[in-house]
Amino acid sequence: MIFSSSLRSAARRGFVTNAPVNGFDGAIGNTPLIYLKGLSERIGSKIYGKAEFQNPGGSVKDRAALGLINNAEKLGLLKPGGTVVEGTAGNTGIGLAHVCRAKGYKCVIYMPNTQSQEKIDLLRMLGADVRPVPAVAYENPKNYNHQAKEYAESLPNAVWTNQFDNVANAQAHYDTTGPEIWEQTGGKVDGFICATGTGGTLAGVGRYLKEKSGGKTQVWIADPPGSVLTSYVNSGGKLTERSGSSITEGIGQGRITDNLGTFVKQVDGAFTVPDEKSIAMLYELLETEGLYLGASTALNVVAAYELAQKLGKGSSVVTILADGAYRYQSRLFSKKWLEAKGLSGAIPEHLKKYSVLE
Ligand SMILES: Cc1ncc(COP(=O)(O)O)c(C=O)c1O
């Protein structure tokens, strides 16, 4: 087989090879970096999206799930037949449930009882023991995160993966997502921007790109309404009360998690993207790029588009395509839901053809 030298070095690191991979875990990562052609040409810059929706569990959180479980194994906290416990209502639970099946662990997921039946059903179909509990504030000891921790502590050979404050999450992105982006752009990445939930993706990728570029790559946070990170970064580190809300899921934060804390001082800037712009981009991505992606991804692409304009013509900006629209389609493409959220008017006339559901 003939390899060019760059392909050979990529193959050595596990990128760009057609060799079989080892099980579900082996299929996580090495996602394509998609040049968003239509959007890029419109502004004369290069906008790239890391296709994390192509991970085998369907989202960027597969990497964190594998990183958290590998770390627990390395620390000797999890042995064959053990139990993984997490408090999550979203993609992390899906990633953990898959990895647990693949590695033979039990998976217990605590979530607020306000979550949709589809989410509960999906996790159960993936073999998880799902425990919906009353939706109470983080300060309340009955909050789903605290219950997850307590339950794990009550069992032998069990671990609470603690995605928000266990820095094995950001480390997984430092070890894999960051190097992949560096390799795929040939080191030409002027800006990286994404929204944060745990902050694992932003902090892990951001730290890697800053180190490799000698500080040249700018790393920005994109925030949904109702998140405090934009004001935190722009005020030089003051935390404000959370107010407002967003249609996006999996992102937005009211505090500096330990994962984000590993990097937040090096962040170059932050701005908030209103839901009106995110929903318009969600439809635009279908029309212009042929991509069917979730609302956090749409927000990320708006942010990358705006950051590329700030950095100037010819700049290269990378963001994260976190998951597909499949899990949200009954809302995002429903005329009634958009109307109820006051977002119908945000979708340009020529894109309204995509809201096909009543
Ligand atoms: C759809 C989606 N986008 C973005 C994120 C944020 O990623 P991170 O937790 O690494 O900040 C999440 C996290 O759950 C998510 O589910």
Ligand as a Chemical Component Dictionary entry (heavy atoms), coordinates in Angstrom:
data_LIG
# 
_chem_comp.id                   LIG 
_chem_comp.type                 NON-POLYMER 
_chem_comp.pdbx_formal_charge   0 
_chem_comp.three_letter_code    LIG 
# 
loop_
_chem_comp_atom.comp_id 
_chem_comp_atom.atom_id 
_chem_comp_atom.alt_atom_id 
_chem_comp_atom.type_symbol 
_chem_comp_atom.charge 
_chem_comp_atom.model_Cartn_x 
_chem_comp_atom.model_Cartn_y 
_chem_comp_atom.model_Cartn_z 
_chem_comp_atom.pdbx_ordinal 
LIG C1 C1 C 0 -25.522 18.532 22.027 1  
LIG C2 C2 C 0 -24.407 18.980 22.907 2  
LIG N1 N1 N 0 -23.640 19.997 22.506 3  
LIG C3 C3 C 0 -22.625 20.462 23.271 4  
LIG C4 C4 C 0 -22.344 19.908 24.509 5  
LIG C5 C5 C 0 -21.255 20.512 25.369 6  
LIG O1 O1 O 0 -20.093 19.767 25.486 7  
LIG P1 P1 P 0 -19.183 19.861 26.777 8  
LIG O2 O2 O 0 -19.903 19.157 27.889 9  
LIG O3 O3 O 0 -17.907 19.194 26.401 10 
LIG O4 O4 O 0 -18.983 21.317 27.129 11 
LIG C6 C6 C 0 -23.116 18.852 24.955 12 
LIG C7 C7 C 0 -22.869 18.267 26.280 13 
LIG O5 O5 O 0 -23.632 17.458 26.805 14 
LIG C8 C8 C 0 -24.171 18.366 24.145 15 
LIG O6 O6 O 0 -24.949 17.333 24.541 16 
# 
loop_
_chem_comp_bond.comp_id 
_chem_comp_bond.atom_id_1 
_chem_comp_bond.atom_id_2 
_chem_comp_bond.value_order 
_chem_comp_bond.pdbx_ordinal 
LIG C1 C2 SING 1  
LIG C2 N1 SING 2  
LIG C2 C8 DOUB 3  
LIG N1 C3 DOUB 4  
LIG C3 C4 SING 5  
LIG C4 C5 SING 6  
LIG C4 C6 DOUB 7  
LIG C5 O1 SING 8  
LIG O1 P1 SING 9  
LIG P1 O2 DOUB 10 
LIG P1 O3 SING 11 
LIG P1 O4 SING 12 
LIG C6 C7 SING 13 
LIG C6 C8 SING 14 
LIG C7 O5 DOUB 15 
LIG C8 O6 SING 16 
# 
